[in-house]
Amino acid sequence: MNAFDIVVTVIIAVSALAVTGWLIYKKVKRKGGCCDCGGCTACDKCKKK
């Protein structure tokens, strides 16, 4: 592997970790998903009337 291959691999790995971390953060903070009105497809069914 040359330096370019290593840099590309590191960028892809860091990007994947960042996306995973963001999804976990949103889940822990309960932002998004059903009934938090984060734009899920079932928001009209689970809103309190």
N, C-alpha and C positions, 0 to 999 in steps of 0.2 A: 504494500500500500504506500502510496506517496502522500505528501502533505495535503493535497487537495481532497483526496478520499477521506482522510482523517477529519478534516474540517467539515466536510459535508455530513459525515456520520455524527459528529458531535452536535452540529446544528439540528439535525433531525431528532436526535435523542433529547436534546434540551427542549425542543418544541413539543415533543410528545409528553415530556414531564410537566411542562407548563400547562398544557391543556388538561391533563389529568388532575393537576393541582387545582386548577380553576374550577373544574367540575366538582371536586371534593369540597372545595370552599363554599360553592353555591349550595351544595347539599347540606353542609353543616350549618350554614347561616339561614337555610330554608328560603333562599331566594330563587324563585322559579319553580316550575313543577306544578302539580295540581293543587288547587285551592289557595295558593299564595298569589294567584292572579299574575303568574309569570308568563301568560300567553299560551297555556296548554290547550289542547283541543277540547277538554271537558270542563272548562271554566264556567260555561253557562249552566251546566248540570249541578255543580257543587257550590255555587254561590248561595248564600242565605238570602231568602226573600223577605 
